[in-house]
Amino acid sequence: VPLTPGRQRRRGYNQAAIAARAVAEALDVPYRPRLLDRVRETPPQASLSAERRATNVDGVFRARGVPPERVLVVDDVTTTGATLGSAAATLKAAGAARVYRLALARED
């Protein structure tokens, strides 16, 4: 799951991208971090109510080109699944037949 350029600069890294690279290496599959762009800044999901999280990430991703038939999207933490759901919907709309989702942690 991509960060906005501003958040990436402030943080200095993207923990989901670091994890995705490790998962790709372990599964011996291509690592393709540029399949999605985040097109606008959003408040961090952790700061929002469950109801607000879905609308916060609605339309926030854009696919870059046609994705592979099968894609695994990796995020660091999931609560409601809104971010992973929005990323998956964007990739499917761009042509991916199957989108699998992996979160490193779940916050309840």
C-alpha positions, -999 to +999 in steps of 0.1 A: +000+000+000+016+032-011+020+063+011+016+098-003+050+114-012+047+138+017+041+111+043+069+090+028+093+120+031+082+127+067+085+091+078+115+083+057+103+048+048+072+028+040+069-002+064+043-019+041+067-017+012+095-032+033+073-060+043+060-065+007+096-069-006+103-095+020+071-114+012+078-113-025+113-126-020+100-154+003+074-164-023+098-159-052+074-136-070+080-102-086+080-072-063+060-044-080+057-014-057+045+010-084+013-007-093-007+018-073-003+055-066-020+073-037-035+104-054-042+126-024-032+131+012-056+116+037-057+117+075-041+086+091-067+058+093-059+052+130-071+087+138-106+081+124-138+063+134-147+030+117-174+048+097-151+075+085-123+051+075-141+038+044-149+073+030-114+085+039-098+060+014-126+060-012-110+069-046-076+075-030-057+050-052-049+050-089-035+021-109-004+026-129-010+007-161-026-028-163-018-049-133-009-086-135-037-111-134-030-119-097-018-093-072-009-095-035-014-061-017+005-058+016-003-033+044+012-029+078-019-027+100-055-033+093-086-025+114-117-022+092-100-033+060-110-001+042-075+007+029-069-029+016-104-030+001-099+003-017-066-008-031-080-041-042-110-025-059-087-001-078-066-030-090-096-051-101-111-021-120-077-018-138-078-054-149-065-077-121-085-109-119-076-117-083-063-095-056-051-110-024-047-090+008-021-093+035-018-073+067+011-077+091-010-069+121-047-064+130-058-037+154-090-046+172 
